[in-house]
């Protein structure tokens, strides 16, 4: 299969490395200086020590990247998805489309599939690629499992089968909304878990936070049309556990540093990567209010990040909530 990967950050490059053994792969970057460095060194600075295979072509010309491709894989932050989709032709010809974005569009609070539907509605062979996956581990050839989600189940199965190549295992799903929400909301919970760890609250507290965070994710997911089982799978629980506990997690790092007293603007400036959980927290809180869903952890994260609430005070507020049945509908 001829694959064009649009976006040469850590995850886009990792996917190029993983897919190159089986597919003709072109990696596109919008910056000419980044292309020149990739071509010269065959290494992305975001993935130190990982060689870009000679079979991966690198270009800053989107038209060249798309020429003859059978699958377009957009691997950008959600904030850049709309701009990147504008580089695609309005009519897809024979090409299919996947996106590997996790989060809400900051300006509109839309999920990636909604942006695709608005900007490239003719691309009907389309879906999301998501799951628990640190880029550096995938690039190094360590085992990982991902999910392709599309409304067309046959398409999702076909693309999953085409992309699967050990050690990368690919599943399929028909629940695009649930898969995308899992990828967006777990980043918020990872920030909360980082705050928990940064305050030294212990493993018990982290386990409770992850569990109740998953309940929040599933409740909002159900309100927006996601399937409950999705949140128990790779793109829900799996991605949440990885992002909330892994030392490579950008969003957990945000929480750790905020808990240590670092202002959020400085945290983001020093991080060097996009932390999707920060803008996603605002969007998720707004959706929760709109649909009448109780999401206290999400609201606490927003209060710490945007309203100046001390992390320790936010934790005390969560602990002081009235006792209630664990499975009470609509509550945490």
Secondary structure as GFF3:
##gff-version 3
##sequence-region A 1 332
A	DSSP	beta_strand	2	6	.	.	.	ID=ss1
A	DSSP	alpha_helix	10	19	.	.	.	ID=ss2
A	DSSP	beta_strand	24	28	.	.	.	ID=ss3
A	DSSP	alpha_helix	32	41	.	.	.	ID=ss4
A	DSSP	three_ten_helix	45	47	.	.	.	ID=ss5
A	DSSP	beta_strand	57	59	.	.	.	ID=ss6
A	DSSP	alpha_helix	62	66	.	.	.	ID=ss7
A	DSSP	beta_strand	71	74	.	.	.	ID=ss8
A	DSSP	three_ten_helix	78	80	.	.	.	ID=ss9
A	DSSP	alpha_helix	81	85	.	.	.	ID=ss10
A	DSSP	beta_strand	96	99	.	.	.	ID=ss11
A	DSSP	alpha_helix	112	119	.	.	.	ID=ss12
A	DSSP	beta_strand	126	130	.	.	.	ID=ss13
A	DSSP	alpha_helix	135	139	.	.	.	ID=ss14
A	DSSP	beta_strand	144	149	.	.	.	ID=ss15
A	DSSP	alpha_helix	153	163	.	.	.	ID=ss16
A	DSSP	beta_strand	168	173	.	.	.	ID=ss17
A	DSSP	alpha_helix	176	198	.	.	.	ID=ss18
A	DSSP	alpha_helix	202	223	.	.	.	ID=ss19
A	DSSP	three_ten_helix	228	232	.	.	.	ID=ss20
A	DSSP	pi_helix	234	238	.	.	.	ID=ss21
A	DSSP	alpha_helix	239	245	.	.	.	ID=ss22
A	DSSP	alpha_helix	250	259	.	.	.	ID=ss23
A	DSSP	alpha_helix	264	271	.	.	.	ID=ss24
A	DSSP	alpha_helix	276	291	.	.	.	ID=ss25
A	DSSP	alpha_helix	296	306	.	.	.	ID=ss26
A	DSSP	alpha_helix	311	319	.	.	.	ID=ss27
###
